[in-house]
Amino acid sequence: MEKNLLLSLIIAAAWTIPWKAVALWKSARRGEKIWFTVLLLLNTLAILEILYIFVFSKRKK
């Protein structure tokens, strides 16, 4: 049971960290402090990060 939990956590982290990094980088480069804070504090298993990268960051300021 513990092995499955550990493996699940490792897979979730490996999936989430790259998406979070790209989303945080894009929001910082665009000067979007609110998005940066939300993306940094919320853990949504990369759902919000993917939406930000492909939907919200494409909109003009």
C-alpha positions as CSV (number, residue, x, y, z in Angstrom):
1,M,0.0,0.0,0.0
2,E,2.7,2.5,0.9
3,K,4.6,1.7,-2.3
4,N,1.6,2.5,-4.4
5,L,1.1,5.8,-2.5
6,L,4.7,6.8,-3.0
7,L,4.7,5.9,-6.6
8,S,1.5,7.9,-7.1
9,L,3.1,10.9,-5.4
10,I,6.2,10.7,-7.6
11,I,4.2,10.4,-10.8
12,A,2.0,13.4,-9.7
13,A,5.1,15.5,-8.9
14,A,6.8,14.5,-12.2
15,W,3.6,15.6,-14.1
16,T,3.0,18.8,-12.2
17,I,6.4,20.4,-11.7
18,P,7.2,21.0,-15.4
19,W,3.8,22.5,-16.1
20,K,3.9,24.7,-13.0
21,A,7.4,25.9,-13.9
22,V,6.4,26.9,-17.4
23,A,3.2,28.6,-16.2
24,L,5.0,30.5,-13.5
25,W,7.7,31.6,-16.0
26,K,5.2,32.9,-18.5
27,S,3.1,34.7,-15.9
28,A,6.3,36.3,-14.4
29,R,7.5,37.4,-17.9
30,R,4.1,38.9,-18.6
31,G,4.1,40.8,-15.3
32,E,0.9,39.1,-14.1
33,K,1.3,39.1,-10.4
34,I,-2.1,37.7,-9.6
35,W,-1.7,34.8,-11.9
36,F,1.8,34.1,-10.6
37,T,0.5,34.0,-7.0
38,V,-2.5,31.8,-7.8
39,L,-0.4,29.4,-9.8
40,L,2.2,29.3,-7.1
41,L,-0.2,28.6,-4.2
42,L,-2.8,26.3,-5.8
43,N,-2.1,22.7,-6.5
44,T,-4.5,21.6,-9.2
45,L,-2.4,18.7,-10.7
46,A,-1.4,21.0,-13.5
47,I,-5.0,21.6,-14.8
48,L,-4.9,25.4,-14.1
49,E,-1.3,25.6,-15.3
50,I,-2.1,24.0,-18.6
51,L,-5.1,26.3,-19.0
52,Y,-3.0,29.3,-18.3
53,I,-0.3,28.3,-20.8
54,F,-2.6,27.5,-23.7
55,V,-5.6,29.8,-23.1
56,F,-5.0,32.7,-20.7
57,S,-1.5,33.6,-21.7
58,K,-2.5,33.8,-25.3
59,R,-4.8,36.7,-24.7
60,K,-3.5,40.2,-25.3
61,K,-2.9,42.4,-22.3
